[in-house]
């Protein structure tokens, strides 16, 4: 009988990255949880230019945690009007509590947020409390473009990163169409 329910290693991270590299959305994930589990746990791999539409986990409110494994990413939180409240650059080279870079962030329940990859690609471990229910999992921000509009999404993403005061590392292979 195995001692561990799941393990996360370089091979799994590379497998998920491989799927992200060929995905039109420029990202992929690997879920460790089952829908009935009380805690969602997954590996997310994404490439620069992947757009995560701002959203929140509301009704029921859920805490979300991102831990960077490879690459660099930024997590941004917003107020109800879409103005930036806070930002954290995630990097394994995180320099501590000076406000520059860190390894992990916890997003308070019900908070509008998004994630953007700053390096060519990034791998993160994500935890969300509560059961997964597709009907109630995410509430998308009314002030941001949907993921189904790639042109508006890329323009919004570029403007958002500029407003957040960060720059992406030069992406390889261009942007998604």
C-alpha positions as CSV (number, residue, x, y, z in Angstrom):
1,X,0.0,0.0,0.0
2,X,1.5,3.4,-1.0
3,X,2.4,5.8,1.7
4,X,1.6,8.9,-0.3
5,X,-1.5,9.8,-2.1
6,X,0.3,11.9,-4.8
7,X,3.8,13.1,-5.5
8,X,4.9,16.1,-7.6
9,X,8.3,15.9,-9.3
10,X,10.1,17.3,-12.3
11,X,8.7,14.6,-14.6
12,X,5.1,15.6,-13.8
13,X,5.9,19.3,-14.1
14,X,7.5,18.7,-17.5
15,X,4.5,16.6,-18.7
16,X,2.1,19.4,-17.7
17,X,4.3,22.0,-19.4
18,X,4.4,19.9,-22.5
19,X,0.6,20.0,-22.7
20,X,0.6,23.7,-22.1
21,X,3.1,24.3,-25.0
22,X,0.6,22.8,-27.5
23,X,-2.6,24.2,-26.0
24,X,-4.3,27.1,-27.7
25,X,-4.8,28.6,-24.2
26,X,-1.1,28.3,-23.6
27,X,-1.7,26.5,-20.3
28,X,-2.6,23.1,-18.8
29,X,-3.1,21.6,-15.4
30,X,-3.0,18.3,-13.5
31,X,-5.5,17.8,-10.7
32,X,-4.6,15.7,-7.7
33,X,-8.2,16.1,-6.3
34,X,-11.4,14.4,-7.2
35,X,-14.7,16.5,-7.4
36,X,-15.9,15.1,-4.0
37,X,-12.6,16.1,-2.2
38,X,-12.9,18.9,0.3
39,X,-9.6,20.5,-0.9
40,X,-8.7,21.2,-4.6
41,X,-5.0,20.6,-5.4
42,X,-3.4,21.0,-8.8
43,X,-0.3,21.8,-10.8
44,X,-0.7,24.6,-13.3
45,X,1.7,25.2,-16.1
46,X,1.4,28.3,-18.3
47,X,3.3,30.2,-21.0
48,X,3.7,33.9,-21.3
49,X,0.7,35.4,-22.9
50,X,-1.8,33.0,-21.4
51,X,-4.8,35.1,-20.2
52,X,-6.4,34.2,-16.9
53,X,-9.6,36.3,-16.8
54,X,-9.9,38.1,-13.5
55,X,-12.3,36.3,-11.3
56,X,-13.1,35.5,-7.7
57,X,-14.3,32.4,-5.8
58,X,-17.6,33.7,-4.2
59,X,-20.7,32.0,-2.9
60,X,-19.2,30.0,-1.5
61,X,-16.1,32.1,-0.7
62,X,-12.9,30.1,-1.1
63,X,-9.2,30.8,-0.1
64,X,-6.8,30.2,-3.0
65,X,-3.0,29.6,-2.6
66,X,-0.4,29.8,-5.4
67,X,3.1,28.5,-4.9
68,X,5.7,29.0,-7.6
69,X,7.7,26.0,-8.7
70,X,9.5,27.3,-11.8
71,X,9.6,30.5,-13.7
72,X,8.1,33.9,-12.7
73,X,4.4,35.0,-12.4
74,X,2.5,37.8,-10.9
75,X,-0.8,37.6,-8.9
76,X,-2.8,40.8,-8.9
77,X,-5.9,41.5,-6.8
78,X,-8.6,44.1,-7.6
79,X,-11.4,46.1,-6.0
80,X,-14.9,45.8,-7.3
81,X,-14.3,48.4,-10.0
82,X,-11.2,46.6,-11.4
83,X,-8.6,48.9,-9.8
84,X,-5.4,47.1,-8.7
85,X,-5.3,46.6,-4.9
86,X,-2.1,44.6,-4.6
87,X,0.4,42.5,-6.6
88,X,2.9,39.9,-5.8
89,X,5.6,38.6,-8.1
90,X,6.2,34.9,-7.6
91,X,9.7,33.6,-8.1
92,X,11.8,30.8,-6.6
93,X,14.5,33.5,-6.2
94,X,12.0,35.4,-4.0
95,X,13.8,38.0,-2.0
96,X,11.6,38.0,1.1
97,X,9.1,40.4,2.7
98,X,10.5,43.6,1.1
99,X,7.5,43.6,-1.3
100,X,9.6,42.5,-4.3
101,X,9.3,38.8,-5.0
102,X,8.0,35.8,-3.0
103,X,7.4,32.1,-3.3
104,X,3.7,32.0,-2.4
105,X,0.6,34.1,-2.0
106,X,-2.7,33.4,-0.3
107,X,-5.7,35.1,-1.9
108,X,-8.4,35.9,0.6
109,X,-11.8,34.4,0.0
110,X,-14.0,36.4,-2.4
111,X,-11.2,38.6,-3.7
112,X,-11.0,39.5,-7.4
113,X,-7.7,38.3,-8.8
114,X,-5.7,37.2,-11.8
115,X,-2.4,35.5,-12.6
116,X,0.0,36.4,-15.4
117,X,3.2,34.6,-16.4
118,X,6.2,36.9,-16.6
119,X,8.9,34.3,-17.8
120,X,8.6,32.2,-20.9
121,X,6.8,29.6,-18.9
122,X,5.9,28.9,-15.3
123,X,4.7,26.0,-13.1
124,X,2.7,26.6,-10.0
125,X,1.1,24.5,-7.3
126,X,-2.4,25.7,-6.5
127,X,-4.7,24.9,-3.6
128,X,-8.3,26.1,-3.3
129,X,-10.4,25.2,-0.3
130,X,-13.8,23.6,-0.8
131,X,-15.3,21.2,-3.3
132,X,-15.1,21.9,-7.0
133,X,-18.5,22.7,-8.5
134,X,-18.3,24.1,-12.1
135,X,-21.5,26.1,-11.5
136,X,-20.2,28.0,-8.5
137,X,-16.4,27.7,-8.9
138,X,-15.6,31.1,-10.4
139,X,-17.3,34.4,-10.9
140,X,-15.7,36.4,-13.8
141,X,-15.1,40.1,-13.4
142,X,-17.6,42.2,-15.4
143,X,-14.9,44.8,-16.1
144,X,-12.4,42.5,-17.9
145,X,-12.7,40.8,-21.3
146,X,-13.6,37.1,-21.4
147,X,-11.1,34.5,-22.3
148,X,-13.2,33.8,-25.5
149,X,-12.0,37.2,-26.9
150,X,-8.3,36.7,-27.5
151,X,-7.6,40.1,-29.0
152,X,-9.3,42.1,-26.2
153,X,-7.7,39.7,-23.7
154,X,-4.2,40.3,-24.9
155,X,-4.7,44.1,-25.0
156,X,-6.1,44.0,-21.4
157,X,-3.2,41.8,-20.3
158,X,-0.6,44.2,-21.7
159,X,-2.3,47.2,-20.1
160,X,-2.7,45.4,-16.8
161,X,1.0,44.4,-16.6
162,X,1.9,48.0,-17.5
163,X,-0.4,49.4,-14.7
164,X,1.1,46.8,-12.3
165,X,4.6,48.1,-13.1
166,X,6.1,44.8,-14.3
167,X,7.6,43.6,-17.5
168,X,7.6,40.2,-19.0
169,X,10.8,38.4,-19.8
170,X,11.0,38.2,-23.6
171,X,8.6,35.4,-24.7
172,X,9.7,32.7,-27.1
173,X,7.4,31.8,-30.0
174,X,5.3,35.0,-30.0
175,X,1.9,35.5,-28.6
176,X,-1.3,33.5,-29.1
177,X,-3.5,34.6,-32.0
